[in-house]
């Protein structure tokens, strides 16, 4: 519309040039009843729109300047319209190819499962998961699809990983302190996000860990639905807890040898994925241990965490669950000194 407005203004301005004895305004407004500014502008805008779209009107160039201007506008309209149509066609073709390839892969998958005698319930679960994943992939671009990332320098990759993951970690009091403490080098959190932290997804009903498994990670729940079940004591019935987004699970694995006391699985909704951030305990210890200030800070926090965990277990006489959080608001400011 803005381009048509400026084109209409140019068309109207040409009719006011001195020199030509005839122009489109003289030829069109011989009847003074319609020779008003508003009607002249509306006529110019109408003429402008017909140059960019299929259409016609009674106003035509009547001198050399108007003819040249009309040719220029037609060329601009032809190039602009052709580019617009070409972009739409390219986008539709790419979308059609992507959808066609996804449909072909799903068809081959169903055929494979039928030939191999895969149970129908499992087959439906696999297909539902993949269909939802493909839909999410079209709506949200995964990093694995961006081939240009391969050309990034290592420092830029580190910075990107840091920005994508630290926003989930810094809600934890320890990592918030590590990010904000001037005595802890910023490279520590960058290295932690690159080597110790990873993203994972769970389909509906997938089990992340079972009771008795040895814990090697702390988990941060990002989105979806997670259900945790455990038995606090031999006399109690099984307790079911729905994990809240942003919660940390199995933090004790960072500070002690820990075996899971319950089962964590994704919710039953087949049309959703549960996304988590994994923090590997061994890699966390190795990275933090390289920096004295960070190690002192983490040690002080870990000691307080274990003290509170043991206190809760002694007071209640019940097993401390994997979703236990110490709720430590502040970390020792003097780094344990």
Helices and strands as residue ranges (DSSP letters): H 2-14, H 24-28, G 32-34, H 37-52, H 64-115, H 120-139, G 143-145, G 147-151, H 154-169, H 173-180, H 186-195, E 197-202, E 207-209, E 217-223, E 226-230, E 239-242, E 248-249, G 251-254, E 262-266, E 274-280, H 281-288, H 292-316
